[in-house]
Amino acid sequence: MSTITSVSLKNYVTSGSAQLSDFAIEKIAAPTKNQLKPEQVLLRPLYFSVDPYQRGRLSGVKDSYVASYKKGEPITNFLVARVIASTSLSFKENDLVLDNDGKWQSEYITYAKDIHHAAEKPGIDVRDHVGVLSMPSYTAYYGLMIIGTPKKGETILVSSASGAVGQMVVQLAKAIGLHVVAFAGSDEKVEHVKKLGADIAFNYKTCGDFGQTIRKLIPKKIDIYYDNVGGPYLDAVLAHVNNNARIVVCGAITQYNLACNDDAYAIKNITAVLVNKLRMEGFIILDLYDSPHYTEFVDHVSKLYHEGKIEYRVSEVEGLENAPQAILDLFAGKNFGKSVVKA
């Protein structure tokens, strides 16, 4: 009997950090094309995406914006795959497809309605569909262009600027003529962000007082803040913004591994939203794949990438059995760029 690798959730992680023991890596019977029902496809994943939002899916919480994983069932996330077999007229063998909630298995069966063809663009390879064209890149594009409503000459501050979202925000912002200030968590990451085009970049772990640092580096204050971290960094930014500034609330990774809700950081400068007439808006990119902005994003970023006007750093781990460690490394900030697993 042929077998495949499957990665599933063993224990809910209700607080603190996940551990390798919270995952199960198993060999199970391989699915076959004879098991296909009408309008189903058999897929072989090529690359799996690893993303910060998965931390919430490990928790077992029932009222989140995205469903938690279930114990004993495969981890799922964005992936790019080849069609091995199909009973749908919409897909044929060897088609390259995307599944926004694909199983972390070497092979699996799903319905044709739940996948879509990967866009074929000049200069775009297979891995790019979970890299430069991945969910974090779309997140960067939508947050900056649609919520941030940038105007040439404005100043943007970008958090987690070397990460999957941040590195794209930096480059898109420079492409439209913004003054880009960015921060990251190591000197190596800071140098990389500068190479991407940031006018100013600094290490938030060694800069001393964060609020004083941004006041010194951005004397004319902030017009757009792209927030991936939340907590005290958001609080400090709220005290140093221009009138009508925009706060793009994309993530709050400083708050994800708290031992309990009582440890959550309490924002002190929230009155700045009123006094400075701020627009502070969050969004869930998973809700926006049917938006026309998704096609705009794919066309826009593919063109810039093909022309060599943007680059995109990826941290690749090989082997599905190593995917749990890739998740842990992402949550611990050990990855550099977009985290992916090669099947």
C-alpha positions in Angstrom: 0.0 0.0 0.0 1.3 3.4 -1.0 1.6 6.0 1.8 1.9 9.8 2.1 2.9 12.2 4.8 0.3 14.1 6.7 0.7 16.9 9.3 -2.1 17.4 11.7 -2.9 19.2 15.0 -2.4 17.1 18.1 -3.0 19.7 20.8 -4.7 23.1 20.9 -2.3 25.9 21.9 -4.5 28.1 24.0 -1.7 30.3 25.3 2.0 30.8 25.1 4.1 29.3 22.3 3.4 26.2 20.2 5.7 23.2 20.5 6.6 20.4 18.1 4.7 18.1 20.4 1.5 19.9 19.4 1.7 18.5 15.9 1.4 14.9 14.6 3.4 13.8 11.6 2.0 10.6 10.2 2.2 8.2 7.3 -1.3 7.5 6.0 -2.7 5.6 3.0 -2.3 7.6 -0.2 -5.5 8.7 -2.0 -6.2 7.3 -5.4 -7.9 8.6 -8.5 -10.4 5.8 -8.2 -11.7 7.5 -5.0 -12.6 10.7 -6.9 -16.3 11.7 -6.8 -17.8 13.9 -9.5 -16.2 17.4 -9.6 -13.3 16.4 -7.5 -9.5 16.6 -8.1 -6.5 14.7 -6.7 -3.7 17.2 -5.9 0.0 16.9 -5.2 1.2 20.0 -3.4 4.5 21.5 -4.5 4.9 24.3 -2.0 3.1 25.1 1.3 2.7 28.6 2.7 3.5 29.3 6.4 1.8 32.5 7.8 1.5 34.3 11.1 -2.3 34.1 11.1 -2.0 30.3 11.6 -1.2 31.0 15.3 -4.8 31.8 15.9 -5.9 28.7 14.1 -3.9 26.5 16.5 -5.8 27.9 19.5 -9.2 26.1 19.3 -11.0 29.4 19.7 -14.4 29.3 18.1 -15.2 33.0 17.6 -12.2 34.1 15.6 -12.3 35.5 12.1 -11.0 32.2 10.7 -11.9 28.7 11.9 -9.5 27.0 14.2 -7.9 23.8 13.1 -9.4 20.6 14.6 -7.4 18.2 16.6 -6.6 15.1 14.6 -7.2 16.8 11.3 -4.6 18.0 8.8 -3.3 21.5 9.1 -4.5 23.6 6.1 -3.3 26.8 4.4 -2.4 28.4 1.1 -0.5 26.1 -1.3 0.3 25.6 -4.9 -0.2 22.1 -6.4 -0.3 19.9 -9.5 -3.5 18.1 -10.5 -2.8 14.4 -10.6 -6.3 13.4 -11.7 -9.7 15.1 -12.1 -13.3 14.4 -12.7 -14.0 18.0 -13.4 -14.1 19.6 -16.9 -12.5 22.7 -15.3 -9.2 21.0 -14.5 -7.0 18.4 -16.2 -4.0 16.4 -15.3 -0.8 18.5 -14.7 -2.7 21.8 -14.3 -1.0 24.2 -11.8 -3.5 25.3 -9.2 -3.9 27.2 -6.0 -5.8 26.1 -2.9 -6.4 28.8 -0.3 -7.1 26.1 2.4 -5.2 23.1 1.1 -4.2 20.1 3.3 -0.7 19.6 4.6 -0.5 16.2 3.0 1.7 14.9 0.2 -1.5 14.3 -1.8 -5.1 14.9 -1.1 -8.6 15.0 -2.7 -10.7 18.2 -2.8 -13.6 19.7 -4.8 -12.9 21.6 -8.0 -14.9 24.5 -6.7 -12.4 25.1 -3.9 -9.3 25.6 -6.1 -8.4 27.9 -9.0 -5.8 28.0 -11.7 -2.5 29.6 -10.9 -2.0 32.8 -13.0 0.6 32.3 -15.7 2.7 35.5 -15.8 6.1 36.2 -17.4 8.9 35.6 -14.9 6.7 33.9 -12.3 7.7 30.4 -11.3 5.9 27.8 -9.2 7.2 28.9 -5.8 6.3 32.6 -6.5 2.6 31.7 -6.1 3.3 31.2 -2.3 6.0 33.9 -2.4 5.8 37.2 -4.2 2.2 36.6 -5.3 1.2 35.0 -2.0 -1.4 36.1 0.6 1.0 38.3 2.5 1.9 40.2 -0.7 -1.8 40.7 -1.4 -2.2 41.8 2.2 0.6 44.4 1.7 -0.9 45.7 -1.6 -4.5 46.0 -0.2 -3.5 47.5 3.1 -1.2 50.1 1.5 -3.1 51.0 -1.7 -6.7 50.7 -0.6 -6.7 51.5 3.1 -3.5 53.6 3.2 -4.5 55.7 0.2 -0.9 56.9 -0.3 0.0 60.2 -1.9 3.5 60.9 -3.4 5.7 62.6 -0.9 4.0 61.3 2.3 5.9 59.5 5.0 5.1 55.9 5.9 6.4 53.9 8.8 6.5 50.1 8.2 6.8 47.5 11.0 8.3 44.0 10.6 9.7 45.4 7.5 11.8 42.4 6.5 8.8 40.0 6.9 6.5 38.5 4.3 4.2 41.6 4.3 6.6 44.3 5.3 9.1 43.7 2.6 6.4 44.2 0.0 5.0 47.3 1.6 8.4 48.9 1.6 8.9 48.3 -2.1 5.4 49.3 -3.2 5.6 52.4 -1.1 8.9 53.4 -2.7 7.5 52.7 -6.2 4.8 55.3 -5.7 7.1 58.0 -4.2 6.7 57.7 -0.5 9.3 58.5 2.1 9.8 55.1 3.7 10.9 54.6 7.3 11.0 51.0 8.5 12.0 48.9 11.5 13.0 45.2 11.9 14.5 42.9 14.5 18.1 42.5 13.6 20.9 44.4 12.0 21.0 41.9 9.1 17.3 42.5 8.5 17.7 46.2 8.7 20.4 46.1 6.0 18.1 44.0 3.8 15.3 46.5 4.2 17.6 49.3 3.2 18.6 47.4 0.0 14.9 47.1 -0.7 14.7 50.9 -0.9 13.8 52.1 2.6 15.1 55.7 3.1 15.6 55.0 6.8 15.6 51.6 8.7 16.5 50.8 12.3 16.7 47.8 14.7 13.8 48.2 17.2 15.6 45.8 19.6 18.7 48.0 19.9 17.4 51.5 19.2 16.6 52.4 22.9 13.3 54.1 23.5 11.1 53.4 20.5 9.0 56.5 20.8 12.0 58.8 21.1 13.6 57.0 18.1 10.7 57.7 15.7 10.4 61.3 16.9 14.1 61.8 16.0 14.0 60.0 12.7 10.7 61.3 11.5 10.6 65.0 12.6 7.7 65.8 10.3 5.6 63.0 11.8 3.9 60.0 10.2 1.2 60.0 7.5 0.8 56.2 7.1 1.7 53.5 9.6 1.6 49.9 8.4 1.1 48.0 11.6 2.1 44.3 11.8 3.0 44.2 15.5 0.5 46.2 17.6 1.3 46.7 21.3 3.6 49.4 22.6 4.8 50.2 19.1 1.4 51.1 17.9 0.9 53.2 21.0 4.1 55.1 20.3 3.1 55.8 16.7 -0.3 57.1 17.8 1.6 59.8 19.7 3.5 60.9 16.6 1.1 61.1 13.7 0.0 63.9 11.4 -3.6 65.0 11.1 -5.6 62.7 8.8 -3.0 60.0 9.1 -3.9 56.4 8.2 -3.2 53.4 10.4 -3.3 50.1 8.5 -4.0 47.4 11.1 -2.7 44.3 9.5 -1.4 42.3 12.5 -0.4 42.3 16.2 2.3 39.7 16.5 3.4 41.1 19.8 0.1 40.0 21.3 -0.2 36.5 19.8 1.7 34.3 22.3 0.4 35.9 25.5 -0.1 33.5 28.5 -3.5 35.0 29.2 -5.7 37.9 28.0 -4.9 39.9 31.1 -1.3 40.3 29.7 -2.6 42.1 26.6 -1.1 45.6 26.1 -3.5 48.4 26.8 -3.3 51.2 24.3 -2.9 54.6 26.1 -2.9 57.0 23.2 -6.2 56.0 21.6 -7.5 59.6 21.8 -5.1 60.5 19.0 -7.6 58.8 16.7 -10.1 61.5 17.5 -7.8 64.5 18.0 -5.7 63.9 14.9 -8.7 62.7 12.8 -7.1 59.4 12.0 -8.4 56.6 9.9 -7.5 53.4 11.7 -8.8 50.3 9.9 -8.2 46.6 10.1 -9.0 44.0 7.4 -9.1 40.3 6.8 -7.5 39.5 3.5 -9.2 36.1 3.3 -12.4 38.0 2.8 -11.1 39.8 -0.3 -10.1 37.2 -2.8 -13.3 37.8 -4.7 -12.5 41.5 -4.9 -11.4 43.1 -8.2 -8.4 44.3 -6.2 -7.0 40.8 -6.2 -6.6 40.8 -10.0 -5.2 44.3 -9.8 -2.6 43.0 -7.3 -1.6 40.0 -9.4 -1.2 42.1 -12.5 0.6 45.0 -10.8 3.1 43.0 -8.7 3.8 40.4 -11.5 4.8 43.3 -13.8 7.0 45.0 -11.2 8.6 41.6 -10.3 9.2 40.6 -14.0 10.8 44.0 -14.6 13.2 43.6 -11.7 11.7 46.6 -9.9 10.9 44.6 -6.7 12.5 41.6 -5.1 11.1 39.2 -2.6 13.0 37.2 0.0 11.8 33.7 0.9 12.8 31.4 3.7 12.4 27.9 2.3 12.3 24.7 4.3 12.4 21.4 2.5 10.2 18.5 3.4 6.6 18.5 4.7 7.7 16.7 7.8 9.6 19.9 8.7 6.6 22.2 8.4 5.8 22.3 12.1 9.3 23.6 12.8 8.8 26.2 10.1 5.7 27.4 12.0 7.6 27.6 15.3 10.5 29.5 13.6 8.0 32.0 12.1 6.4 32.7 15.5 9.8 33.1 17.1 11.0 35.5 14.4 13.7 33.2 13.2 12.6 33.3 9.5 13.9 36.0 7.1 11.3 36.9 4.6 8.3 34.8 3.5 8.3 31.3 5.0 7.5 28.4 2.7 7.9 24.6 2.8 8.9 22.7 -0.3 7.1 19.4 -0.5 
